[in-house]
Amino acid sequence: MDTRFTVEESNLICIFVGESRSKVIEDIERALPYLEDTDMLELSGRVIGKLWDMTDEEFEQLELTEAE
């Protein structure tokens, strides 16, 4: 699977950046019940899927920077 992230996806990961890929997944999943915006729910689901499909090593090599 192509694990490249869009700007929006990268920004979401930056909000939840943690010590590991699994921690980021856990934190995003914990926020899901509080999201009322369907676009944010969809975005979060996409990001979680992409994070599950990559290895911890691939995650550690990501160069994530928030876009303004």
Biopython code that builds the backbone (N, CA, C, O; Angstrom):
import numpy as np
from Bio.PDB.StructureBuilder import StructureBuilder

atoms = [
    (1, "MET", "N", (0.837, -1.193, 0.000)),
    (1, "MET", "CA", (0.000, 0.000, 0.000)),
    (1, "MET", "C", (0.870, 1.239, 0.000)),
    (1, "MET", "O", (1.941, 1.258, 0.605)),
    (2, "ASP", "N", (0.414, 2.258, -0.669)),
    (2, "ASP", "CA", (1.117, 3.531, -0.700)),
    (2, "ASP", "C", (0.861, 4.243, 0.623)),
    (2, "ASP", "O", (-0.277, 4.590, 0.941)),
    (3, "THR", "N", (1.922, 4.456, 1.387)),
    (3, "THR", "CA", (1.742, 5.052, 2.706)),
    (3, "THR", "C", (2.058, 6.540, 2.720)),
    (3, "THR", "O", (2.250, 7.119, 3.790)),
    (4, "ARG", "N", (2.115, 7.157, 1.568)),
    (4, "ARG", "CA", (2.311, 8.607, 1.560)),
    (4, "ARG", "C", (1.078, 9.281, 2.136)),
    (4, "ARG", "O", (-0.058, 8.887, 1.872)),
    (5, "PHE", "N", (1.334, 10.292, 2.918)),
    (5, "PHE", "CA", (0.244, 11.003, 3.580)),
    (5, "PHE", "C", (-0.002, 12.344, 2.905)),
    (5, "PHE", "O", (0.936, 13.018, 2.478)),
    (6, "THR", "N", (-1.273, 12.723, 2.812)),
    (6, "THR", "CA", (-1.629, 14.040, 2.311)),
    (6, "THR", "C", (-1.239, 15.080, 3.366)),
    (6, "THR", "O", (-0.873, 14.731, 4.488)),
    (7, "VAL", "N", (-1.320, 16.335, 2.998)),
    (7, "VAL", "CA", (-1.021, 17.413, 3.948)),
    (7, "VAL", "C", (-1.954, 17.325, 5.147)),
    (7, "VAL", "O", (-1.517, 17.463, 6.289)),
    (8, "GLU", "N", (-3.231, 17.094, 4.890)),
    (8, "GLU", "CA", (-4.205, 17.005, 5.972)),
    (8, "GLU", "C", (-3.912, 15.816, 6.889)),
    (8, "GLU", "O", (-4.009, 15.918, 8.112)),
    (9, "GLU", "N", (-3.554, 14.692, 6.277)),
    (9, "GLU", "CA", (-3.232, 13.504, 7.068)),
    (9, "GLU", "C", (-1.983, 13.730, 7.910)),
    (9, "GLU", "O", (-1.938, 13.341, 9.077)),
    (10, "SER", "N", (-0.975, 14.356, 7.322)),
    (10, "SER", "CA", (0.256, 14.666, 8.062)),
    (10, "SER", "C", (-0.030, 15.601, 9.229)),
    (10, "SER", "O", (0.510, 15.421, 10.321)),
    (11, "ASN", "N", (-0.873, 16.594, 9.000)),
    (11, "ASN", "CA", (-1.228, 17.520, 10.073)),
    (11, "ASN", "C", (-1.916, 16.791, 11.225)),
    (11, "ASN", "O", (-1.648, 17.072, 12.393)),
    (12, "LEU", "N", (-2.800, 15.859, 10.893)),
    (12, "LEU", "CA", (-3.483, 15.108, 11.941)),
    (12, "LEU", "C", (-2.484, 14.274, 12.742)),
    (12, "LEU", "O", (-2.555, 14.227, 13.970)),
    (13, "ILE", "N", (-1.566, 13.626, 12.057)),
    (13, "ILE", "CA", (-0.547, 12.831, 12.754)),
    (13, "ILE", "C", (0.285, 13.725, 13.661)),
    (13, "ILE", "O", (0.622, 13.332, 14.778)),
    (14, "CYS", "N", (0.621, 14.923, 13.193)),
    (14, "CYS", "CA", (1.416, 15.850, 14.003)),
    (14, "CYS", "C", (0.690, 16.239, 15.293)),
    (14, "CYS", "O", (1.328, 16.449, 16.325)),
    (15, "ILE", "N", (-0.616, 16.332, 15.237)),
    (15, "ILE", "CA", (-1.390, 16.659, 16.441)),
    (15, "ILE", "C", (-1.241, 15.546, 17.471)),
    (15, "ILE", "O", (-1.153, 15.808, 18.670)),
    (16, "PHE", "N", (-1.215, 14.313, 17.000)),
    (16, "PHE", "CA", (-1.187, 13.153, 17.896)),
    (16, "PHE", "C", (0.180, 12.496, 17.997)),
    (16, "PHE", "O", (0.299, 11.391, 18.526)),
    (17, "VAL", "N", (1.202, 13.158, 17.502)),
    (17, "VAL", "CA", (2.523, 12.532, 17.466)),
    (17, "VAL", "C", (2.908, 12.023, 18.854)),
    (17, "VAL", "O", (2.783, 12.731, 19.853)),
    (18, "GLY", "N", (3.370, 10.803, 18.884)),
    (18, "GLY", "CA", (3.741, 10.169, 20.139)),
    (18, "GLY", "C", (5.039, 9.409, 19.978)),
    (18, "GLY", "O", (5.749, 9.558, 18.983)),
    (19, "GLU", "N", (5.337, 8.594, 20.973)),
    (19, "GLU", "CA", (6.605, 7.887, 20.954)),
    (19, "GLU", "C", (6.618, 6.715, 19.986)),
    (19, "GLU", "O", (7.682, 6.173, 19.686)),
    (20, "SER", "N", (5.438, 6.311, 19.489)),
    (20, "SER", "CA", (5.399, 5.178, 18.576)),
    (20, "SER", "C", (4.179, 5.253, 17.662)),
    (20, "SER", "O", (3.230, 5.994, 17.917)),
    (21, "ARG", "N", (4.232, 4.475, 16.605)),
    (21, "ARG", "CA", (3.119, 4.381, 15.658)),
    (21, "ARG", "C", (1.873, 3.882, 16.382)),
    (21, "ARG", "O", (0.782, 4.415, 16.180)),
    (22, "SER", "N", (2.028, 2.867, 17.221)),
    (22, "SER", "CA", (0.862, 2.319, 17.926)),
    (22, "SER", "C", (0.251, 3.332, 18.890)),
    (22, "SER", "O", (-0.964, 3.334, 19.091)),
    (23, "LYS", "N", (1.069, 4.186, 19.486)),
    (23, "LYS", "CA", (0.565, 5.224, 20.395)),
    (23, "LYS", "C", (-0.236, 6.270, 19.615)),
    (23, "LYS", "O", (-1.265, 6.743, 20.096)),
    (24, "VAL", "N", (0.222, 6.628, 18.434)),
    (24, "VAL", "CA", (-0.507, 7.589, 17.597)),
    (24, "VAL", "C", (-1.860, 6.990, 17.205)),
    (24, "VAL", "O", (-2.888, 7.663, 17.276)),
    (25, "ILE", "N", (-1.849, 5.721, 16.791)),
    (25, "ILE", "CA", (-3.104, 5.049, 16.441)),
    (25, "ILE", "C", (-4.054, 5.051, 17.638)),
    (25, "ILE", "O", (-5.229, 5.392, 17.505)),
    (26, "GLU", "N", (-3.545, 4.674, 18.789)),
    (26, "GLU", "CA", (-4.356, 4.625, 20.006)),
    (26, "GLU", "C", (-4.946, 5.991, 20.335)),
    (26, "GLU", "O", (-6.124, 6.093, 20.678)),
    (27, "ASP", "N", (-4.139, 7.032, 20.233)),
    (27, "ASP", "CA", (-4.614, 8.378, 20.567)),
    (27, "ASP", "C", (-5.680, 8.870, 19.590)),
    (27, "ASP", "O", (-6.661, 9.490, 20.000)),
    (28, "ILE", "N", (-5.488, 8.596, 18.301)),
    (28, "ILE", "CA", (-6.500, 9.006, 17.316)),
    (28, "ILE", "C", (-7.797, 8.237, 17.563)),
    (28, "ILE", "O", (-8.882, 8.817, 17.535)),
    (29, "GLU", "N", (-7.680, 6.928, 17.807)),
    (29, "GLU", "CA", (-8.877, 6.130, 18.068)),
    (29, "GLU", "C", (-9.614, 6.608, 19.318)),
    (29, "GLU", "O", (-10.843, 6.565, 19.372)),
    (30, "ARG", "N", (-8.877, 7.055, 20.303)),
    (30, "ARG", "CA", (-9.493, 7.560, 21.531)),
    (30, "ARG", "C", (-10.276, 8.852, 21.267)),
    (30, "ARG", "O", (-11.249, 9.136, 21.966)),
    (31, "ALA", "N", (-9.868, 9.624, 20.279)),
    (31, "ALA", "CA", (-10.545, 10.886, 19.960)),
    (31, "ALA", "C", (-11.787, 10.693, 19.096)),
    (31, "ALA", "O", (-12.646, 11.574, 19.050)),
    (32, "LEU", "N", (-11.897, 9.556, 18.410)),
    (32, "LEU", "CA", (-12.995, 9.341, 17.463)),
    (32, "LEU", "C", (-14.389, 9.584, 18.037)),
    (32, "LEU", "O", (-15.204, 10.211, 17.361)),
    (33, "PRO", "N", (-14.703, 9.127, 19.236)),
    (33, "PRO", "CA", (-16.066, 9.345, 19.751)),
    (33, "PRO", "C", (-16.431, 10.820, 19.932)),
    (33, "PRO", "O", (-17.609, 11.161, 20.033)),
    (34, "TYR", "N", (-15.438, 11.679, 19.972)),
    (34, "TYR", "CA", (-15.687, 13.106, 20.203)),
    (34, "TYR", "C", (-15.770, 13.909, 18.904)),
    (34, "TYR", "O", (-16.072, 15.102, 18.928)),
    (35, "LEU", "N", (-15.503, 13.258, 17.778)),
    (35, "LEU", "CA", (-15.550, 13.947, 16.498)),
    (35, "LEU", "C", (-16.971, 13.936, 15.961)),
    (35, "LEU", "O", (-17.591, 12.882, 15.821)),
    (36, "GLU", "N", (-17.467, 15.110, 15.668)),
    (36, "GLU", "CA", (-18.816, 15.224, 15.121)),
    (36, "GLU", "C", (-18.790, 15.515, 13.625)),
    (36, "GLU", "O", (-19.794, 15.344, 12.934)),
    (37, "ASP", "N", (-17.654, 15.949, 13.137)),
    (37, "ASP", "CA", (-17.502, 16.302, 11.724)),
    (37, "ASP", "C", (-17.203, 15.042, 10.912)),
    (37, "ASP", "O", (-16.225, 14.344, 11.183)),
    (38, "THR", "N", (-18.039, 14.752, 9.922)),
    (38, "THR", "CA", (-17.860, 13.532, 9.136)),
    (38, "THR", "C", (-16.555, 13.541, 8.346)),
    (38, "THR", "O", (-15.944, 12.490, 8.149)),
    (39, "ASP", "N", (-16.123, 14.717, 7.893)),
    (39, "ASP", "CA", (-14.853, 14.790, 7.170)),
    (39, "ASP", "C", (-13.679, 14.425, 8.082)),
    (39, "ASP", "O", (-12.746, 13.744, 7.657)),
    (40, "MET", "N", (-13.728, 14.880, 9.335)),
    (40, "MET", "CA", (-12.660, 14.537, 10.289)),
    (40, "MET", "C", (-12.690, 13.053, 10.636)),
    (40, "MET", "O", (-11.642, 12.431, 10.808)),
    (41, "LEU", "N", (-13.876, 12.494, 10.737)),
    (41, "LEU", "CA", (-13.986, 11.052, 10.992)),
    (41, "LEU", "C", (-13.383, 10.252, 9.840)),
    (41, "LEU", "O", (-12.656, 9.282, 10.057)),
    (42, "GLU", "N", (-13.693, 10.672, 8.610)),
    (42, "GLU", "CA", (-13.157, 10.005, 7.429)),
    (42, "GLU", "C", (-11.637, 10.143, 7.368)),
    (42, "GLU", "O", (-10.926, 9.172, 7.107)),
    (43, "LEU", "N", (-11.151, 11.350, 7.610)),
    (43, "LEU", "CA", (-9.716, 11.606, 7.604)),
    (43, "LEU", "C", (-9.021, 10.752, 8.659)),
    (43, "LEU", "O", (-7.989, 10.140, 8.387)),
    (44, "SER", "N", (-9.579, 10.714, 9.841)),
    (44, "SER", "CA", (-8.989, 9.930, 10.929)),
    (44, "SER", "C", (-8.951, 8.452, 10.574)),
    (44, "SER", "O", (-7.956, 7.774, 10.832)),
    (45, "GLY", "N", (-10.021, 7.955, 9.987)),
    (45, "GLY", "CA", (-10.058, 6.553, 9.577)),
    (45, "GLY", "C", (-9.011, 6.221, 8.532)),
    (45, "GLY", "O", (-8.373, 5.170, 8.588)),
    (46, "ARG", "N", (-8.840, 7.124, 7.577)),
    (46, "ARG", "CA", (-7.814, 6.930, 6.542)),
    (46, "ARG", "C", (-6.423, 6.879, 7.157)),
    (46, "ARG", "O", (-5.611, 6.019, 6.814)),
    (47, "VAL", "N", (-6.157, 7.817, 8.075)),
    (47, "VAL", "CA", (-4.843, 7.882, 8.713)),
    (47, "VAL", "C", (-4.589, 6.614, 9.528)),
    (47, "VAL", "O", (-3.504, 6.036, 9.456)),
    (48, "ILE", "N", (-5.576, 6.185, 10.294)),
    (48, "ILE", "CA", (-5.415, 4.967, 11.085)),
    (48, "ILE", "C", (-5.108, 3.779, 10.171)),
    (48, "ILE", "O", (-4.227, 2.974, 10.474)),
    (49, "GLY", "N", (-5.822, 3.670, 9.069)),
    (49, "GLY", "CA", (-5.580, 2.579, 8.119)),
    (49, "GLY", "C", (-4.174, 2.598, 7.562)),
    (49, "GLY", "O", (-3.516, 1.561, 7.485)),
    (50, "LYS", "N", (-3.710, 3.774, 7.173)),
    (50, "LYS", "CA", (-2.356, 3.889, 6.629)),
    (50, "LYS", "C", (-1.304, 3.581, 7.689)),
    (50, "LYS", "O", (-0.282, 2.960, 7.396)),
    (51, "LEU", "N", (-1.557, 4.018, 8.918)),
    (51, "LEU", "CA", (-0.601, 3.732, 9.992)),
    (51, "LEU", "C", (-0.537, 2.233, 10.287)),
    (51, "LEU", "O", (0.546, 1.706, 10.543)),
    (52, "TRP", "N", (-1.670, 1.540, 10.256)),
    (52, "TRP", "CA", (-1.688, 0.088, 10.471)),
    (52, "TRP", "C", (-0.922, -0.626, 9.365)),
    (52, "TRP", "O", (-0.299, -1.660, 9.606)),
    (53, "ASP", "N", (-0.967, -0.075, 8.148)),
    (53, "ASP", "CA", (-0.346, -0.730, 6.998)),
    (53, "ASP", "C", (1.153, -0.470, 6.877)),
    (53, "ASP", "O", (1.791, -0.959, 5.945)),
    (54, "MET", "N", (1.712, 0.284, 7.796)),
    (54, "MET", "CA", (3.152, 0.532, 7.729)),
    (54, "MET", "C", (3.830, -0.089, 8.942)),
    (54, "MET", "O", (3.183, -0.406, 9.940)),
    (55, "THR", "N", (5.116, -0.252, 8.840)),
    (55, "THR", "CA", (5.878, -0.816, 9.953)),
    (55, "THR", "C", (6.303, 0.305, 10.902)),
    (55, "THR", "O", (6.250, 1.486, 10.558)),
    (56, "ASP", "N", (6.726, -0.093, 12.102)),
    (56, "ASP", "CA", (7.253, 0.889, 13.049)),
    (56, "ASP", "C", (8.480, 1.588, 12.473)),
    (56, "ASP", "O", (8.678, 2.785, 12.686)),
    (57, "GLU", "N", (9.300, 0.836, 11.745)),
    (57, "GLU", "CA", (10.498, 1.415, 11.139)),
    (57, "GLU", "C", (10.133, 2.470, 10.098)),
    (57, "GLU", "O", (10.765, 3.525, 10.034)),
    (58, "GLU", "N", (9.122, 2.191, 9.287)),
    (58, "GLU", "CA", (8.669, 3.168, 8.296)),
    (58, "GLU", "C", (8.134, 4.417, 8.992)),
    (58, "GLU", "O", (8.390, 5.538, 8.553)),
    (59, "PHE", "N", (7.387, 4.217, 10.081)),
    (59, "PHE", "CA", (6.848, 5.353, 10.827)),
    (59, "PHE", "C", (7.972, 6.226, 11.379)),
    (59, "PHE", "O", (7.909, 7.452, 11.300)),
    (60, "GLU", "N", (8.983, 5.599, 11.930)),
    (60, "GLU", "CA", (10.103, 6.339, 12.503)),
    (60, "GLU", "C", (10.855, 7.152, 11.464)),
    (60, "GLU", "O", (11.490, 8.152, 11.799)),
    (61, "GLN", "N", (10.791, 6.736, 10.217)),
    (61, "GLN", "CA", (11.496, 7.446, 9.146)),
    (61, "GLN", "C", (10.677, 8.583, 8.547)),
    (61, "GLN", "O", (11.192, 9.360, 7.743)),
    (62, "LEU", "N", (9.409, 8.684, 8.931)),
    (62, "LEU", "CA", (8.572, 9.760, 8.401)),
    (62, "LEU", "C", (9.111, 11.107, 8.842)),
    (62, "LEU", "O", (9.534, 11.278, 9.985)),
    (63, "GLU", "N", (9.092, 12.048, 7.935)),
    (63, "GLU", "CA", (9.466, 13.426, 8.259)),
    (63, "GLU", "C", (8.179, 14.227, 8.235)),
    (63, "GLU", "O", (7.764, 14.747, 7.199)),
    (64, "LEU", "N", (7.557, 14.313, 9.401)),
    (64, "LEU", "CA", (6.268, 14.981, 9.502)),
    (64, "LEU", "C", (6.456, 16.414, 9.996)),
    (64, "LEU", "O", (7.070, 16.656, 11.035)),
    (65, "THR", "N", (5.918, 17.345, 9.235)),
    (65, "THR", "CA", (5.912, 18.740, 9.652)),
    (65, "THR", "C", (4.513, 19.292, 9.382)),
    (65, "THR", "O", (3.903, 19.011, 8.350)),
    (66, "GLU", "N", (4.033, 20.066, 10.315)),
    (66, "GLU", "CA", (2.723, 20.661, 10.153)),
    (66, "GLU", "C", (2.766, 21.738, 9.078)),
    (66, "GLU", "O", (3.683, 22.558, 9.038)),
    (67, "ALA", "N", (1.782, 21.723, 8.225)),
    (67, "ALA", "CA", (1.640, 22.768, 7.222)),
    (67, "ALA", "C", (0.716, 23.832, 7.790)),
    (67, "ALA", "O", (-0.195, 23.541, 8.565)),
    (68, "GLU", "N", (0.968, 25.059, 7.391)),
    (68, "GLU", "CA", (0.116, 26.147, 7.872)),
    (68, "GLU", "C", (-1.017, 26.401, 6.939)),
    (68, "GLU", "O", (-1.836, 27.285, 7.189)),
]
sb = StructureBuilder()
sb.init_structure("model")
sb.init_model(0)
sb.init_chain("A")
sb.init_seg("    ")
for serial, (resi, resn, name, xyz) in enumerate(atoms, 1):
    if name == "N":
        sb.init_residue(resn, " ", resi, " ")
    sb.init_atom(name, np.array(xyz, "f"), 0.0, 1.0, " ", f" {name:<3s}", serial, name[0])
structure = sb.get_structure()
